Amino acid sequence: MRTGTVSVEGVDASTKVTDGSSHAVSAHGVFVVLTLTWQPSSKPLPTAEGTVVASDGRRYTGGSPVTGSCSTTQPTLRIRCQQVFELPGDALVGARLELPADPSGRTEGDQVAQVDLGIDDSQAAALRARTDELTIRRSAPAGPA
C-alpha cells in the first residue's frame, strides 16, 4: 500500500477474550483475533482499522467489547499487534481482511489491502470450538522484515 506494508501473521479465535486489564468478555458468536505486522513507509501512522469480509459479502468491523492493540509506529519500523472482530460462526470459511491505506479508514478512491485469512471448513470448526480465554497482546516491535 502507499502508506506502508501490512501482513497477517496469525489467525486465532475463541468465545472469550480479554485485553489483560479487565475480566474476560464472551462472544455471541466467536472473537477472531488477527495478529498483524505493520510498517509505515514515510511518516508515523497507526494501523488502519480493518474489516473482515465473509465469503458472502457480510462485513464486520472491530468495535467489539475488547479492542485490539494496534498503535502508531514510526516510519520503516515494524510493529506486531492484534485486531479483534466478533463474527457469527458461519462467517469464518473464506473470510478475508480488508485494510485501507488511509488510517482514517477512508476507502473510496484509495488502496485497500485484501488478505485471505485462509480459513477452510476444518479450520473454521476448530476455531468455533475454542472456548479458552485469549489475551490480546500489546503492540510490540516486530524486528526487521
DSSP file (Angstrom, degrees, kcal/mol; ACC not computed):
  #  RESIDUE AA STRUCTURE BP1 BP2  ACC     N-H-->O    O-->H-N    N-H-->O    O-->H-N    TCO  KAPPA ALPHA  PHI   PSI    X-CA   Y-CA   Z-CA
    1    1 A M              0   0    0      0, 0.0     3,-0.4     0, 0.0   111,-0.0   0.000 360.0 360.0 360.0 162.3    0.0    0.0    0.0
    2    2 A R        +     0   0    0      1,-0.2     3,-0.1    38,-0.0    39,-0.1   0.756 360.0  46.7 -67.7 -23.8    1.1    3.6   -0.4
    3    3 A T  S    S-     0   0    0      1,-0.2    38,-2.4    38,-0.1    39,-0.4   0.631 123.9 -57.0 -95.6 -14.7    1.2    4.2    3.3
    4    4 A G  E     -A   40   0A   0     -3,-0.4     2,-0.4    36,-0.3    -1,-0.2  -0.992  58.5 -66.8 165.4-169.6    3.1    1.1    4.4
    5    5 A T  E     +A   39   0A   0     34,-2.3    34,-2.1    -2,-0.3     2,-0.4  -0.952  40.7 179.6-118.8 132.0    3.4   -2.7    4.5
    6    6 A V  E     +A   38   0A   0     -2,-0.4     2,-0.3    32,-0.2    32,-0.2  -0.969   2.6 176.2-130.7 146.4    1.0   -4.9    6.4
    7    7 A S  E     -A   37   0A   0     30,-1.9    30,-2.2    -2,-0.4     2,-0.7  -0.992  29.7-126.2-145.2 152.5    0.8   -8.7    6.7
    8    8 A V  E     +A   36   0A   0     -2,-0.3    28,-0.3    28,-0.2     3,-0.1  -0.888  26.8 175.7 -97.2 117.9   -1.4  -11.1    8.7
    9    9 A E  E     +     0   0A   0     26,-3.1     2,-0.3    -2,-0.7    27,-0.2   0.668  62.1  10.3 -96.2 -20.4    0.9  -13.4   10.7
   10   10 A G  E     -A   35   0A   0     25,-1.4    25,-2.4     2,-0.0     2,-0.4  -0.991  50.1-154.6-161.8 150.1   -1.8  -15.4   12.6
   11   11 A V  E     +A   34   0A   0     -2,-0.3     2,-0.3    23,-0.2    23,-0.2  -0.996  26.9 161.5-126.3 124.4   -5.5  -16.1   12.9
   12   12 A D  E     -A   33   0A   0     21,-2.2    21,-2.9    -2,-0.4     2,-0.3  -0.891  11.3-173.2-135.3 166.4   -6.9  -17.3   16.2
   13   13 A A  E     +A   32   0A   0     -2,-0.3     2,-0.3    19,-0.2    19,-0.2  -0.992  10.4 159.6-158.8 156.9  -10.3  -17.4   17.7
   14   14 A S  E     -A   31   0A   0     17,-1.7    17,-2.9    -2,-0.3   117,-0.2  -0.962  46.3-117.0-166.9 165.6  -12.3  -18.1   20.9
   15   15 A T  E    S+     0   0A   0    115,-1.1    12,-2.7    -2,-0.3     2,-0.4   0.524 102.8  50.3 -86.2  -6.2  -15.6  -17.4   22.5
   16   16 A K  E     +Ab  26 133A   0    116,-0.5   118,-2.2    10,-0.2     2,-0.3  -0.997  63.2 165.9-135.8 132.4  -13.8  -15.5   25.3
   17   17 A V  E     -Ab  25 134A   0      8,-2.0     8,-3.1    -2,-0.4     2,-0.3  -0.961   9.9-172.1-138.0 159.1  -11.1  -12.7   25.1
   18   18 A T  E     - b   0 135A   0    116,-2.2   118,-3.0    -2,-0.3     6,-0.1  -0.983  27.2-140.5-144.2 153.5   -9.6  -10.2   27.4
   19   19 A D        -     0   0    0     -2,-0.3   116,-0.1     4,-0.3     4,-0.1   0.319  55.6-107.7 -94.1   8.2   -7.2   -7.3   27.0
   20   20 A G  S    S+     0   0    0      2,-0.3     4,-0.1     1,-0.0   115,-0.1   0.264 109.2  73.1  88.4 -12.2   -5.5   -8.2   30.2
   21   21 A S  S    S+     0   0    0      2,-0.1     2,-0.3     0, 0.0    -1,-0.0   0.457  99.1  31.5-113.0  -3.1   -6.8   -5.3   32.2
   22   22 A S  S    S-     0   0    0      1,-0.1    -2,-0.3     3,-0.0     3,-0.1  -0.837  95.1 -71.0-141.6 179.0  -10.4   -6.4   32.6
   23   23 A H        -     0   0    0     -2,-0.3    -4,-0.3     1,-0.1    -2,-0.1  -0.258  64.7 -82.4 -69.8 163.3  -12.5   -9.5   33.0
   24   24 A A        -     0   0    0     -6,-0.1     2,-0.4    -4,-0.1    -6,-0.2  -0.357  40.0-141.7 -67.4 146.5  -13.0  -11.8   30.0
   25   25 A V  E     -A   17   0A   0     -8,-3.1    -8,-2.0    -3,-0.1     2,-0.4  -0.928  10.6-141.0-110.8 134.2  -15.7  -10.9   27.6
   26   26 A S  E     -A   16   0A   0     -2,-0.4   -10,-0.2   -10,-0.2     2,-0.2  -0.758  14.6-133.5 -97.1 142.3  -17.8  -13.7   26.0
   27   27 A A  E     -     0   0A   0    -12,-2.7     4,-0.1    -2,-0.4   -12,-0.0  -0.596  10.1-143.6 -91.4 151.7  -18.9  -13.5   22.4
   28   28 A H  E    S+     0   0A   0     -2,-0.2    -1,-0.1     2,-0.1   -13,-0.0   0.806 102.3   2.4 -75.2 -33.2  -22.4  -14.1   21.0
   29   29 A G  E    S-     0   0A   0     59,-0.1     2,-0.3     1,-0.0    -2,-0.2   0.421 120.1 -53.0-112.5-106.7  -20.5  -15.7   18.0
   30   30 A V  E     - C   0  87A   0     57,-2.6    57,-2.7    -4,-0.1     2,-0.6  -0.997  39.1-128.1-143.9 139.2  -16.8  -16.0   18.0
   31   31 A F  E     -AC  14  86A   0    -17,-2.9   -17,-1.7    -2,-0.3     2,-0.6  -0.785  22.2-155.8 -84.9 124.3  -14.0  -13.5   18.5
   32   32 A V  E     -AC  13  85A   0     53,-3.6    53,-2.3    -2,-0.6     2,-0.6  -0.910   6.5-162.1-100.7 124.2  -11.5  -13.6   15.7
   33   33 A V  E     -AC  12  84A   0    -21,-2.9   -21,-2.2    -2,-0.6     2,-0.5  -0.935   3.6-164.7-112.4 116.0   -8.1  -12.3   16.7
   34   34 A L  E     -AC  11  83A   0     49,-2.8    49,-2.1    -2,-0.6     2,-0.6  -0.880   9.6-149.1-104.2 127.1   -5.7  -11.4   13.9
   35   35 A T  E     -AC  10  82A   0    -25,-2.4   -26,-3.1    -2,-0.5   -25,-1.4  -0.861  27.0-178.2 -94.6 121.3   -2.0  -10.9   14.5
   36   36 A L  E     -AC   8  81A   0     45,-3.1    45,-2.3    -2,-0.6     2,-0.4  -0.788  25.4-146.1-116.5 155.9   -0.6   -8.3   12.1
   37   37 A T  E     -AC   7  80A   0    -30,-2.2   -30,-1.9    -2,-0.3     2,-0.4  -0.981  22.1-171.7-115.7 142.2    2.7   -6.7   11.3
   38   38 A W  E     +AC   6  79A   0     41,-2.2    41,-2.2    -2,-0.4   -32,-0.2  -0.998  13.0 177.5-136.9 133.2    2.6   -3.1   10.2
   39   39 A Q  E     -A    5   0A   0    -34,-2.1   -34,-2.3    -2,-0.4    39,-0.2  -0.882  20.8-144.8-138.3 104.4    5.4   -0.9    8.9
   40   40 A P  E     -A    4   0A   0      0, 0.0    36,-3.1     0, 0.0   -36,-0.3  -0.373   8.8-147.8 -65.1 147.9    4.6    2.7    7.8
   41   41 A S  S    S-     0   0    0    -38,-2.4   -37,-0.2    34,-0.2   -38,-0.1   0.861  77.6  -1.4 -89.5 -36.5    6.7    3.8    4.8
   42   42 A S  S    S+     0   0    0    -39,-0.4   -38,-0.1     1,-0.3   -39,-0.1   0.579 121.5  22.1-137.3 -11.3    7.2    7.6    5.2
   43   43 A K  S    S-     0   0    0    -40,-0.3    -1,-0.3    31,-0.1    33,-0.1  -0.985  89.6 -76.9-153.3 159.9    5.6    9.0    8.3
   44   44 A P        +     0   0    0      0, 0.0    30,-0.2     0, 0.0    28,-0.1  -0.388  61.4 164.6 -60.6 128.0    4.3    7.9   11.8
   45   45 A L  B     -E   73   0B   0     28,-1.7    28,-2.0    -2,-0.1     2,-0.2  -0.996  35.0-125.8-145.4 147.7    1.0    6.2   11.2
   46   46 A P        -     0   0    0      0, 0.0     2,-0.4     0, 0.0    26,-0.2  -0.512  43.0 -95.4 -81.1 161.8   -1.4    3.9   13.1
   47   47 A T        -     0   0    0     24,-0.5    54,-0.1    -2,-0.2     3,-0.1  -0.657  47.5-114.2 -72.2 131.0   -2.5    0.7   11.6
   48   48 A A        -     0   0    0     -2,-0.4     2,-0.4    52,-0.3    56,-0.1  -0.339  33.0-100.8 -63.9 149.3   -5.9    1.3    9.9
   49   49 A E        -     0   0    0     54,-0.5    -1,-0.1     1,-0.1     2,-0.1  -0.598  46.0-140.1 -71.8 127.5   -8.8   -0.5   11.5
   50   50 A G        -     0   0    0     -2,-0.4    12,-0.7    49,-0.1     2,-0.4  -0.260   6.6-140.5 -85.8 173.0   -9.6   -3.5    9.3
   51   51 A T  E     -FG  61  98C   0     47,-2.1    47,-2.8    10,-0.2     2,-0.5  -0.999  10.6-142.1-131.4 130.3  -12.8   -5.1    8.2
   52   52 A V  E     -FG  60  97C   0      8,-3.1     8,-2.7    -2,-0.4     2,-0.5  -0.840  17.7-158.7 -92.2 129.0  -13.4   -8.8    7.9
   53   53 A V  E     -FG  59  96C   0     43,-3.1    43,-2.1    -2,-0.5     6,-0.2  -0.939   8.5-140.1-112.3 121.4  -15.4   -9.7    4.9
   54   54 A A    >   -     0   0    0      4,-3.0     3,-2.2    -2,-0.5    40,-0.1  -0.303  30.9-103.7 -72.9 162.8  -17.3  -13.0    4.9
   55   55 A S  T 3  S+     0   0    0     38,-0.7    -1,-0.1     1,-0.3    39,-0.1   0.751 123.3  54.0 -61.6 -23.3  -17.4  -15.1    1.7
   56   56 A D  T 3  S-     0   0    0      2,-0.1    -1,-0.3    35,-0.1    38,-0.0   0.375 124.8-101.2 -92.3   5.2  -21.0  -14.0    1.1
   57   57 A G  S <  S+     0   0    0     -3,-2.2    -2,-0.1     1,-0.3     2,-0.0   0.310  72.0 145.0  97.1  -8.9  -20.1  -10.3    1.4
   58   58 A R        -     0   0    0     -5,-0.1    -4,-3.0     1,-0.1     2,-0.4  -0.393  39.6-143.3 -62.4 143.5  -21.1   -9.6    5.0
   59   59 A R  E     -F   53   0C   0     -6,-0.2     2,-0.4    -2,-0.0    -6,-0.2  -0.917  16.6-171.1-119.4 136.3  -18.7   -7.1    6.6
   60   60 A Y  E     -F   52   0C   0     -8,-2.7    -8,-3.1    -2,-0.4     2,-0.2  -0.987   4.8-169.2-129.9 122.7  -17.5   -7.0   10.2
   61   61 A T  E     -F   51   0C   0     -2,-0.4    25,-0.5     1,-0.2   -10,-0.2  -0.494  32.3 -98.3 -99.8 174.7  -15.5   -4.2   11.8
   62   62 A G  S    S+     0   0    0    -12,-0.7    -1,-0.2    -2,-0.2    24,-0.2   0.553  75.7 112.3 -61.5-135.5  -13.7   -4.0   15.1
   63   63 A G        +     0   0    0      1,-0.2    -1,-0.1    21,-0.1     4,-0.1   0.673  42.6 144.8  74.8  15.2  -15.7   -2.3   17.8
   64   64 A S  S    S-     0   0    0     20,-0.4    -1,-0.2     2,-0.4    20,-0.1  -0.282  72.5 -91.8 -73.7 172.7  -16.2   -5.4   19.8
   65   65 A P  S    S+     0   0    0      0, 0.0     2,-0.5     0, 0.0    -1,-0.1   0.707 118.9  55.8 -61.2 -17.5  -16.2   -5.1   23.6
   66   66 A V  S    S-     0   0    0    -48,-0.1    -2,-0.4   -41,-0.0     2,-0.2  -0.972  83.0-146.7-116.9 126.4  -12.5   -5.7   23.5
   67   67 A T        -     0   0    0     -2,-0.5    69,-0.1     1,-0.1    18,-0.1  -0.519  17.8-110.0 -91.0 159.5  -10.3   -3.5   21.4
   68   68 A G        -     0   0    0     16,-0.2    15,-0.2    -2,-0.2    -1,-0.1  -0.032  20.3-121.2 -74.8-175.3   -7.2   -4.5   19.5
   69   69 A S        +     0   0    0     13,-2.6    70,-0.6    68,-0.1    14,-0.1   0.310  60.7 130.7-114.6   7.1   -3.6   -3.5   20.3
   70   70 A C        +     0   0    0     12,-0.8     2,-0.2    68,-0.1    11,-0.1  -0.415  30.2 167.6 -71.2 136.7   -2.5   -1.7   17.1
   71   71 A S        -     0   0    0     -2,-0.1   -24,-0.5   -26,-0.1     2,-0.2  -0.761  40.2 -66.6-137.1 180.0   -0.9    1.7   17.7
   72   72 A T        -     0   0    0     -2,-0.2     2,-0.3   -26,-0.2    -1,-0.0  -0.474  50.0-175.9 -72.1 141.2    1.1    4.3   15.9
   73   73 A T  B     -E   45   0B   0    -28,-2.0   -28,-1.7    -2,-0.2     3,-0.1  -0.922  26.5 -99.5-135.2 164.9    4.6    3.4   14.8
   74   74 A Q    >   -     0   0    0     -2,-0.3     3,-1.8   -30,-0.2   -31,-0.1  -0.410  52.4 -78.3 -83.8 156.5    7.5    5.3   13.2
   75   75 A P  T 3  S+     0   0    0      0, 0.0   -34,-0.2     0, 0.0    -1,-0.1  -0.240 113.7   6.9 -57.6 140.2    8.4    5.0    9.5
   76   76 A T  T 3  S+     0   0    0    -36,-3.1     2,-0.5     1,-0.2   -35,-0.1   0.398 103.1 111.8  67.2   2.3   10.3    1.9    8.5
   77   77 A L    <   -     0   0    0     -3,-1.8     2,-0.3   -37,-0.2    -1,-0.2  -0.891  60.2-140.9-103.0 134.1    9.9    0.4   12.0
   78   78 A R        -     0   0    0     -2,-0.5    64,-2.4    65,-0.2    65,-0.6  -0.719  15.9-170.4 -96.3 141.6    7.7   -2.7   12.2
   79   79 A I  E     -CD  38 141A   0    -41,-2.2   -41,-2.2    -2,-0.3     2,-0.5  -0.916  15.6-141.5-121.7 156.7    5.3   -3.5   15.0
   80   80 A R  E     +CD  37 140A   0     60,-3.1    60,-2.0    -2,-0.3     2,-0.3  -0.969  36.9 151.5-112.6 131.6    3.3   -6.6   15.7
   81   81 A C  E     -C   36   0A   0    -45,-2.3   -45,-3.1    -2,-0.5     2,-0.4  -0.885  34.4-118.2-149.8 177.8   -0.2   -6.1   17.0
   82   82 A Q  E     -C   35   0A   0     55,-0.4   -13,-2.6    -2,-0.3   -12,-0.8  -0.967  10.4-161.1-130.3 143.8   -3.7   -7.6   17.1
   83   83 A Q  E     -C   34   0A   0    -49,-2.1   -49,-2.8    -2,-0.4     2,-0.4  -0.956  15.4-148.6-119.1 144.2   -7.1   -6.7   15.8
   84   84 A V  E     +C   33   0A   0     -2,-0.4   -20,-0.4   -51,-0.2     2,-0.4  -0.928  15.9 177.7-119.8 134.4  -10.3   -8.3   17.2
   85   85 A F  E     -C   32   0A   0    -53,-2.3   -53,-3.6    -2,-0.4     2,-0.6  -0.992  21.8-141.6-133.6 140.2  -13.5   -8.9   15.4
   86   86 A E  E     +C   31   0A   0    -25,-0.5   -55,-0.2    -2,-0.4   -25,-0.1  -0.921  32.8 167.9-102.9 123.3  -16.7  -10.6   16.6
   87   87 A L  E     -C   30   0A   0    -57,-2.7   -57,-2.6    -2,-0.6     2,-0.2  -0.906  40.1-105.6-129.1 154.1  -18.3  -12.8   13.9
   88   88 A P    >   -     0   0    0      0, 0.0     3,-2.2     0, 0.0     4,-0.2  -0.551  41.3-112.4 -71.4 151.1  -21.0  -15.4   13.7
   89   89 A G  G >  S+     0   0    0      1,-0.3     3,-1.1    -2,-0.2     4,-0.3   0.772 114.3  62.0 -58.2 -27.8  -19.5  -18.8   13.3
   90   90 A D  G 3  S+     0   0    0      1,-0.2    -1,-0.3     2,-0.1     3,-0.1   0.491  93.3  65.7 -79.4  -0.4  -20.9  -19.2    9.8
   91   91 A A  G <  S+     0   0    0     -3,-2.2    -1,-0.2     1,-0.1   -36,-0.2   0.404  80.8  81.3 -98.0   1.8  -18.8  -16.2    8.6
   92   92 A L    X   +     0   0    0     -3,-1.1     3,-2.1    -4,-0.2    27,-0.3   0.932  65.3  87.1 -77.0 -46.7  -15.4  -17.8    9.1
   93   93 A V  T 3  S+     0   0    0     -4,-0.3   -38,-0.7     1,-0.3    27,-0.2  -0.342 109.5   0.1 -61.7 124.7  -14.9  -20.0    6.0
   94   94 A G  T 3  S+     0   0    0     25,-2.5    -1,-0.3     1,-0.2    -2,-0.1   0.561  92.6 156.8  77.5   8.6  -13.4  -18.0    3.2
   95   95 A A    <   -     0   0    0     -3,-2.1    22,-2.1    24,-0.2    24,-0.4  -0.294  20.9-165.8 -67.8 152.2  -13.2  -14.8    5.2
   96   96 A R  E     -GH  53 116C   0    -43,-2.1   -43,-3.1    20,-0.2     2,-0.4  -0.951  17.1-124.7-135.3 157.3  -10.7  -12.1    4.2
   97   97 A L  E     -GH  52 115C   0     18,-3.0    18,-2.9    -2,-0.3     2,-0.5  -0.865  18.1-162.3-101.1 134.6   -9.3   -9.0    5.9
   98   98 A E  E     -GH  51 114C   0    -47,-2.8   -47,-2.1    -2,-0.4    16,-0.2  -0.981   8.7-178.4-114.9 128.2   -9.5   -5.6    4.2
   99   99 A L  E     - H   0 113C   0     14,-2.4    14,-3.0    -2,-0.5   -49,-0.1  -0.984  19.8-137.4-126.4 119.9   -7.2   -2.8    5.4
  100  100 A P  E     - H   0 112C   0      0, 0.0   -52,-0.3     0, 0.0    12,-0.2  -0.435  12.6-131.9 -74.2 150.2   -7.4    0.7    3.9
  101  101 A A  S    S+     0   0    0     10,-2.7    11,-0.1     5,-0.1     6,-0.1   0.857  93.7  76.4 -65.4 -35.0   -4.2    2.6    3.1
  102  102 A D  S >  S-     0   0    0      4,-0.6     3,-2.4     9,-0.4     8,-0.0  -0.690  77.9-146.5 -81.3 118.5   -5.7    5.6    4.8
  103  103 A P  T 3  S+     0   0    0      0, 0.0   -54,-0.5     0, 0.0    -1,-0.1   0.695  95.7  69.3 -60.1 -18.2   -5.5    5.2    8.6
  104  104 A S  T 3  S-     0   0    0    -56,-0.1     3,-0.1     2,-0.1    -3,-0.0   0.643 115.7-114.0 -73.6 -11.7   -8.8    7.2    9.0
  105  105 A G    <   +     0   0    0     -3,-2.4     2,-0.2     1,-0.3    -1,-0.1   0.380  64.7 149.5  96.1  -4.2  -10.5    4.2    7.3
  106  106 A R        +     0   0    0      1,-0.2    -4,-0.6    -6,-0.1    -1,-0.3  -0.446  13.9 169.4 -65.2 132.0  -11.5    6.1    4.2
  107  107 A T    >   +     0   0    0     -2,-0.2     3,-1.9    -7,-0.1     2,-0.2   0.642  35.0 109.7-118.3 -23.0  -11.6    3.6    1.3
  108  108 A E  T 3  S-     0   0    0      1,-0.3     3,-0.1     3,-0.0    -2,-0.0  -0.379  98.6  -4.0 -63.7 125.5  -13.2    5.4   -1.7
  109  109 A G  T 3  S+     0   0    0      1,-0.2    -1,-0.3    -2,-0.2     2,-0.3   0.646 117.5  97.3  71.3  15.5  -10.7    6.1   -4.4
  110  110 A D  S <  S-     0   0    0     -3,-1.9    -1,-0.2    -8,-0.0     2,-0.1  -0.827  81.2 -83.1-131.2 169.3   -7.8    4.7   -2.3
  111  111 A Q        -     0   0    0     -2,-0.3   -10,-2.7    -3,-0.1     2,-0.4  -0.453  37.0-169.6 -73.1 143.4   -5.8    1.5   -2.0
  112  112 A V  E     -H  100   0C   0    -12,-0.2     2,-0.3    -2,-0.1    -5,-0.0  -0.981  16.8-137.7-134.6 121.6   -7.2   -1.3    0.2
  113  113 A A  E     -H   99   0C   0    -14,-3.0   -14,-2.4    -2,-0.4     2,-0.5  -0.625  17.4-161.1 -76.1 135.1   -5.1   -4.4    1.1
  114  114 A Q  E     -H   98   0C   0     -2,-0.3     2,-0.5   -16,-0.2   -16,-0.2  -0.982   8.6-175.8-120.9 122.0   -7.1   -7.6    0.9
  115  115 A V  E     -H   97   0C   0    -18,-2.9   -18,-3.0    -2,-0.5     2,-0.3  -0.965  22.3-136.5-123.7 117.8   -5.7  -10.6    2.7
  116  116 A D  E     -H   96   0C   0     -2,-0.5   -20,-0.2   -20,-0.2   -21,-0.1  -0.565  11.4-148.7 -67.6 127.9   -7.3  -14.1    2.5
  117  117 A L        -     0   0    0    -22,-2.1    -1,-0.1    -2,-0.3   -21,-0.1   0.564  26.6-130.7 -80.1  -7.2   -7.4  -15.4    6.1
  118  118 A G        +     0   0    0    -23,-0.4     2,-0.7     1,-0.2     5,-0.1   0.794  48.5 157.5  68.7  29.5   -7.0  -19.0    4.8
  119  119 A I        +     0   0    0    -24,-0.4   -25,-2.5   -27,-0.3    -1,-0.2  -0.793  14.1 178.0 -94.9 115.0   -9.9  -20.4    6.8
  120  120 A D     >  -     0   0    0     -2,-0.7     4,-2.7   -27,-0.2     5,-0.2  -0.398  47.7 -83.5-101.2-175.2  -11.3  -23.6    5.4
  121  121 A D  H  > S+     0   0    0      1,-0.2     4,-2.1     2,-0.2     5,-0.2   0.904 127.3  45.3 -58.7 -45.8  -14.1  -25.8    6.8
  122  122 A S  H  > S+     0   0    0      2,-0.2     4,-2.0     1,-0.2    -1,-0.2   0.901 114.6  47.9 -69.4 -39.2  -11.9  -27.8    9.2
  123  123 A Q  H  > S+     0   0    0      2,-0.2     4,-2.7     1,-0.2    -1,-0.2   0.907 110.7  52.7 -65.3 -40.4  -10.1  -24.7   10.5
  124  124 A A  H  X S+     0   0    0     -4,-2.7     4,-2.7     1,-0.2    -2,-0.2   0.913 108.2  50.4 -61.4 -42.6  -13.4  -22.9   11.0
  125  125 A A  H  X S+     0   0    0     -4,-2.1     4,-1.5     1,-0.2    -1,-0.2   0.915 112.1  47.2 -62.1 -42.5  -14.8  -25.9   13.0
  126  126 A A  H  X S+     0   0    0     -4,-2.0     4,-0.7     2,-0.2    -2,-0.2   0.904 112.9  48.7 -66.0 -41.0  -11.6  -25.8   15.2
  127  127 A L  H >< S+     0   0    0     -4,-2.7     3,-0.8     1,-0.2    -2,-0.2   0.907 110.7  50.4 -65.5 -41.6  -11.8  -22.0   15.7
  128  128 A R  H 3< S+     0   0    0     -4,-2.7    -1,-0.2     1,-0.2    -2,-0.2   0.821 107.1  56.2 -64.8 -30.3  -15.5  -22.2   16.6
  129  129 A A  H 3< S+     0   0    0     -4,-1.5    -1,-0.2    -5,-0.2     2,-0.2   0.645  81.1 108.1 -78.8 -14.9  -14.9  -24.9   19.2
  130  130 A R    <<  +     0   0    0     -3,-0.8  -115,-1.1    -4,-0.7  -114,-0.1  -0.455  29.7 159.6 -69.3 128.9  -12.3  -22.9   21.1
  131  131 A T        +     0   0    0     -2,-0.2    -1,-0.2  -117,-0.2  -117,-0.1   0.399  35.3 113.3-126.2  -4.5  -13.5  -21.7   24.5
  132  132 A D  S    S-     0   0    0      1,-0.1  -116,-0.5  -117,-0.0     2,-0.3  -0.397  78.3 -97.3 -69.9 151.3  -10.3  -21.0   26.3
  133  133 A E  E     -b   16   0A   0   -118,-0.1     2,-0.4  -119,-0.1  -116,-0.2  -0.527  34.8-154.2 -75.1 126.7   -9.7  -17.3   27.1
  134  134 A L  E     -b   17   0A   0   -118,-2.2  -116,-2.2    -2,-0.3     2,-0.5  -0.853   4.8-148.1 -98.8 135.3   -7.4  -15.4   24.7
  135  135 A T  E     -b   18   0A   0     -2,-0.4     2,-0.4  -118,-0.2  -116,-0.2  -0.909  17.6-127.0-103.5 127.0   -5.5  -12.4   25.9
  136  136 A I        -     0   0    0   -118,-3.0     2,-0.2    -2,-0.5   -69,-0.0  -0.588  27.7-135.1 -72.6 123.9   -4.9   -9.6   23.4
  137  137 A R        -     0   0    0     -2,-0.4   -55,-0.4     1,-0.1   -68,-0.1  -0.548  18.2-111.0 -82.0 145.0   -1.2   -8.9   23.4
  138  138 A R        -     0   0    0     -2,-0.2    -1,-0.1     1,-0.1   -68,-0.1  -0.296  44.3 -88.4 -65.9 156.7    0.1   -5.3   23.4
  139  139 A S        +     0   0    0    -70,-0.6   -58,-0.2   -71,-0.1    -1,-0.1  -0.404  55.8 176.8 -65.7 147.8    1.8   -4.0   20.3
  140  140 A A  E     -D   80   0A   0    -60,-2.0   -60,-3.1    -3,-0.1    -3,-0.0  -0.979  38.5 -79.2-150.0 155.9    5.5   -4.7   20.2
  141  141 A P  E     -D   79   0A   0      0, 0.0   -62,-0.3     0, 0.0   -64,-0.0  -0.323  34.2-160.1 -57.2 140.3    8.5   -4.2   17.9
  142  142 A A        -     0   0    0    -64,-2.4   -63,-0.2     1,-0.2   -61,-0.0   0.483  29.7-130.7-103.6  -5.0    8.5   -6.9   15.2
  143  143 A G        -     0   0    0    -65,-0.6    -1,-0.2     2,-0.0   -65,-0.2  -0.205  52.2 -22.5  80.1-178.0   12.1   -6.6   14.2
  144  144 A P              0   0    0      0, 0.0   -67,-0.1     0, 0.0     0, 0.0  -0.246 360.0 360.0 -68.2 153.6   13.4   -6.3   10.7
  145  145 A A              0   0    0   -106,-0.0    -2,-0.0     0, 0.0  -106,-0.0   0.474 360.0 360.0 -70.9 360.0   11.3   -7.5    7.7
